[in-house]
Amino acid sequence: MRLDRFLANLPHCSHRQARLLLASGRTSVNGATVYDGTQDVRVFDRIELDGQLLQAGKPARFFMLNKPAGCVSATADPRHSTVLDLLHEPDKEELHIAGRLDFNTTGLMIITNDGLWSRRLTQPQSLLGKTYLVETEAPIDPNCVDRFAQGLYFRFENLTTLPAELELLGSHQARLTLHEGRYHQVKRMFGHFNNKVTALHRERMGPLLLDDTLAHGHYRSLTTEEIKQI
């Protein structure tokens, strides 16, 4: 919300009065005087008028979780445990998942209450790479490296996937980096070569690398530097 609209929503404050308050330098956001009413303010911002607190600002929260298999990427589920059940934090209903994983897929998951930040991490336009460790039922065809780099055609959606980087780690293992997140994309890409994915683990989202000290089902808060990278 714009700051001038925030002020105009106060009791007994019109849009004209809000502009006058700003012009006279009586409003501060996070300790800094603000004159520009078009500045966006959010629930995380501390807003004061003449030193009087209008909004305290709630803390933004960011967690890195090592998701275990058999856990639903949802805030609630009537039949299965969810990733939020693994967090021992207050006000969990305010949190959301940035980048879901399938039921049996493991690895890096980000949980936050900052919607703008999570959109930068997950929106397709960002083209941030998501890296997965893949295990397959049959040996991986070396031709997959070039074919994945060219993009694969999905007839159902009538689209071609963005170029993806495939690094072979063994006859049945590979590291795959995608720059989009289509429905069951990894499984469908290998299925294009009649090869079934038997295990899938996400180790990276953009610059965020899963902490190798985190056991399955464990989590930690992101550091300030990690948050700023997005």
C-alpha positions in Angstrom: 0.0 0.0 0.0 1.2 3.6 -0.7 2.0 5.6 2.4 -0.4 8.4 1.5 -3.2 5.8 1.3 -2.2 4.3 4.6 -2.4 7.7 6.3 -5.7 8.5 4.5 -7.2 5.4 6.0 -6.6 6.7 9.5 -9.6 8.1 11.4 -10.3 11.7 10.7 -7.5 11.9 8.0 -8.4 12.8 4.5 -6.3 12.4 1.4 -5.5 16.2 1.5 -4.5 16.0 5.2 -2.3 13.0 4.4 -0.4 15.0 1.7 0.1 17.8 4.2 1.4 15.5 6.9 3.9 14.1 4.4 5.0 17.5 3.1 5.6 18.8 6.6 7.9 15.9 7.4 5.8 14.6 10.3 5.8 11.0 9.1 8.6 8.4 9.4 9.0 4.9 8.2 11.5 2.6 10.0 13.0 5.6 11.6 13.5 7.7 8.5 11.4 10.8 7.6 9.4 10.2 4.4 7.9 13.0 2.2 6.9 10.8 -0.7 3.4 9.5 -0.4 3.9 7.1 -3.3 6.4 5.0 -1.2 5.1 1.5 -0.6 4.7 0.4 3.0 4.0 -3.1 4.2 3.0 -4.9 7.4 6.7 -5.3 8.2 7.3 -1.5 8.3 7.2 0.6 11.5 5.3 3.8 10.8 5.1 6.9 13.1 3.4 10.2 13.0 4.8 13.0 15.2 6.6 10.3 17.1 3.4 8.4 17.8 3.4 4.8 16.7 0.8 4.0 14.0 2.0 0.6 13.0 4.7 -1.4 14.9 5.6 -3.6 12.0 5.7 -7.4 12.4 9.0 -9.2 11.8 9.5 -10.9 8.4 10.3 -14.5 8.9 12.3 -16.8 6.5 13.0 -20.5 7.1 15.0 -23.1 5.2 13.6 -26.7 5.7 15.0 -30.0 4.6 11.8 -31.6 3.5 11.5 -35.4 4.2 9.6 -37.8 2.0 6.0 -38.6 2.8 5.2 -35.0 3.8 2.7 -32.7 2.1 3.7 -29.3 0.8 0.7 -27.6 2.2 -0.3 -25.5 5.2 -3.0 -28.0 6.2 -4.0 -31.5 5.1 -6.7 -33.8 6.6 -4.8 -37.0 6.0 -1.1 -36.4 6.0 1.5 -34.4 8.0 2.5 -31.1 6.3 5.7 -29.2 6.2 4.3 -26.6 8.6 3.8 -29.4 11.1 7.6 -29.7 11.2 8.0 -26.1 12.3 8.0 -25.2 16.0 7.2 -21.6 15.6 4.4 -19.2 16.7 1.7 -17.9 14.3 2.4 -20.6 11.7 -0.8 -19.7 10.0 0.9 -16.5 8.7 3.5 -18.5 6.8 3.4 -19.9 3.3 5.6 -22.1 1.1 7.8 -20.7 -1.6 8.2 -23.5 -4.1 6.3 -26.7 -3.4 7.7 -30.2 -3.7 5.9 -33.5 -4.4 4.9 -35.8 -1.6 7.9 -38.1 -1.9 10.4 -35.5 -3.1 12.9 -34.3 -0.5 15.2 -31.4 0.0 15.2 -27.6 0.1 12.0 -25.8 0.9 11.6 -22.1 1.8 8.9 -21.0 4.2 8.2 -17.4 4.9 5.5 -14.7 5.6 7.0 -12.3 3.0 5.0 -12.7 -0.2 7.0 -10.1 -2.2 10.2 -11.8 -1.4 8.9 -15.3 -2.1 7.6 -14.2 -5.5 11.0 -13.0 -6.5 12.3 -16.4 -5.6 9.7 -18.5 -7.4 8.2 -16.4 -10.3 9.0 -17.8 -13.7 10.3 -14.4 -14.9 13.2 -14.5 -12.5 14.7 -17.5 -14.3 16.4 -18.5 -11.0 17.7 -22.1 -11.3 16.3 -24.9 -9.2 18.8 -27.8 -8.9 17.8 -31.4 -8.2 19.6 -34.6 -7.6 17.9 -37.3 -9.6 18.0 -41.1 -9.4 16.4 -43.2 -12.2 15.2 -46.8 -12.6 17.2 -47.3 -15.9 20.6 -46.0 -17.0 20.4 -42.4 -18.1 20.8 -42.0 -21.9 23.8 -39.6 -22.5 21.8 -38.0 -25.3 19.6 -36.5 -22.5 22.3 -33.9 -21.9 21.9 -32.3 -25.3 18.1 -32.9 -25.5 17.5 -31.2 -22.1 19.7 -28.3 -23.2 17.6 -27.9 -26.3 14.3 -28.1 -24.5 11.7 -30.9 -24.7 8.2 -30.6 -26.3 5.3 -31.3 -24.0 2.4 -32.2 -26.3 -0.3 -31.8 -23.5 0.5 -28.1 -22.9 1.8 -27.6 -26.5 5.0 -26.0 -25.2 8.7 -26.6 -25.2 10.6 -26.5 -21.9 13.3 -23.9 -21.3 16.9 -25.2 -21.7 17.9 -27.2 -18.7 21.4 -28.2 -17.5 22.0 -32.0 -16.9 25.2 -33.2 -15.3 25.6 -37.0 -15.3 26.9 -38.3 -11.9 26.6 -42.0 -12.6 24.7 -44.5 -14.7 21.5 -43.9 -12.8 22.2 -40.5 -11.2 22.3 -36.9 -12.4 22.1 -33.3 -11.3 19.5 -31.3 -13.1 19.0 -27.5 -13.1 15.7 -26.1 -14.3 14.7 -22.5 -14.8 10.9 -23.1 -14.6 8.7 -25.3 -12.5 6.0 -27.1 -14.5 3.8 -29.9 -13.2 5.9 -33.0 -12.4 8.5 -31.5 -14.9 11.5 -33.6 -13.8 9.6 -36.9 -14.0 8.1 -36.0 -17.3 11.4 -35.0 -18.8 13.0 -38.4 -18.0 9.7 -40.1 -18.9 10.2 -38.7 -22.4 13.1 -41.2 -22.6 11.0 -44.0 -20.9 13.0 -43.7 -17.7 11.3 -43.6 -14.3 12.6 -41.2 -11.6 12.9 -43.2 -8.4 14.3 -40.5 -6.1 14.3 -36.7 -6.4 16.0 -34.2 -4.0 16.1 -30.4 -4.4 19.4 -29.0 -3.3 19.3 -25.4 -4.5 16.9 -22.6 -5.3 18.6 -19.7 -7.0 21.5 -18.7 -4.7 20.1 -20.6 -1.8 21.8 -23.9 -1.2 20.4 -26.5 1.2 22.4 -26.5 4.5 24.1 -29.9 4.5 24.0 -29.9 8.3 20.2 -30.0 8.3 18.8 -33.5 8.7 15.5 -34.5 7.0 12.7 -32.7 8.8 14.9 -30.1 10.4 14.9 -26.3 9.6 16.7 -23.1 10.5 16.2 -19.4 9.9 17.8 -17.8 6.8 20.7 -15.5 7.5 20.5 -11.8 6.6 22.9 -12.3 3.8 20.9 -15.2 2.4 17.7 -13.1 2.5 19.4 -10.2 0.7 20.6 -12.5 -2.2 17.0 -12.8 -3.5 
